[in-house]
Amino acid sequence: MDDQKTNEGGVGPIIATVIILAVIILGGFYFWSQRGAQIAPAADAPVVAPLTAEQVQAVEKQSTSDDTASIEADLKATNTAGVDASLTQ
């Protein structure tokens, strides 16, 4: 009679353990896939070309002054012809 009592109820905890492990594993895969999606760049992301020497020199020529006349002079000297080129591709 003691043998029957020890065999009863052994299936429930095993099933619960399997379900809990399955939920943990599936949750791990979900978070891993979300992390991978954040790290990988988008396929349609625009490729930005590196700055040329002329562009670097143009930035270095700008004034460090914060008065209105200096800012306006820097804006007039700035070439904005290709600013939106990567947005229209």
C-alpha positions, -999 to +999 in steps of 0.1 A: +000+000+000+029+024+006+041+018-029+009+032-044+011+064-024+047+072-035+038+068-072+007+091-071+011+127-079+045+124-096+033+135-130+019+169-121+052+185-109+070+171-139+044+186-163+046+220-145+084+220-147+083+212-184+058+241-190+079+265-170+111+256-188+093+259-222+081+294-213+115+305-201+132+292-232+107+308-256+110+341-237+148+339-240+145+333-278+121+362-281+143+387-262+174+375-281+157+380-315+146+415-304+181+424-293+194+412-327+169+433-345+181+464-327+217+458-334+214+450-370+212+480-393+180+483-414+183+471-450+170+504-464+192+526-442+210+553-462+247+550-466+265+582-455+297+590-474+327+601-453+336+638-452+361+650-478+391+672-470+372+702-485+343+697-462+365+694-431+383+726-441+351+744-446+339+735-411+373+746-397+369+780-414+337+788-395+339+814-368+337+804-331+320+837-323+284+836-312+273+871-323+246+874-349+268+888-377+293+859-374+265+833-374+249+848-405+283+850-423+289+813-415+254+804-428+259+823-460+293+805-465+279+771-459+272+750-490+238+732-485+234+719-521+237+682-513+223+681-478+192+661-487+209+639-513+208+608-490+172+614-481+159+612-517+176+579-525 
